[in-house]
Amino acid sequence: MGKNLFLIATAAFLLNSFSVSAQSTDFSNKIRINVWAEMDACPELAEAHNTSSGQFDYTINRIKRTSVFLLNGMTNGWRFCYTPSDKLRNVKEEFAMEEILPFKEDNNTIVYQKPWIQDNLVHSWVEFERTPRMKRNYTMWNTIKHKKIQGRGYASVKNGFEGITNAAKDALKNAIRKHYQAIIKNKPKEIRGSVLIRNEPRLGIDAGQYMVELDFFLETDRIILYKEF
């Protein structure tokens, strides 16, 4: 929709034509989430010093990048590898997260609707219709064999879009750590698995940090114990 999306943002806000808290509860076919971005880039970011960009270029780009990042986690999922810290073995905690598949819209398109401005943030409802493959993938994940976990993560707003992705990574790490600490008596050497975001992501800003709260379906691929060779 480009800049036309933001030309109606102020009018949409003044008319207050819809509720900020409204959300879809069924994501099996169609995804509808609230995504926002700051109106101005943080002074530490290079985008803040780009004098050739338009008034809303930064905001448009951030909403689109954040939308694709979250939609990928909701349709294709993420793969992770977690190494718990172990002081006795002098092992530091390590966590890696990567996309299972690149996000492709295929014949579907992301639709940005009903933007509004609140607290110097531009919000937009983001809608995406799952492809047939994505619907089958969601049905596979939404079974009793997949555990449900939840985590909250933080990262500095000074890192821009990377701050969002780092906060999401931190949320997943915390969810993984909490889940396996409750079911594994002795710390493992490594845990590998994958997740799919199952509910609407919740994003906020708290004391100069992005806050991301995510709910996941969890699939464990392998747990490597220290006694294994």
Disulfide bonds with the S-S distance in Angstrom:
none
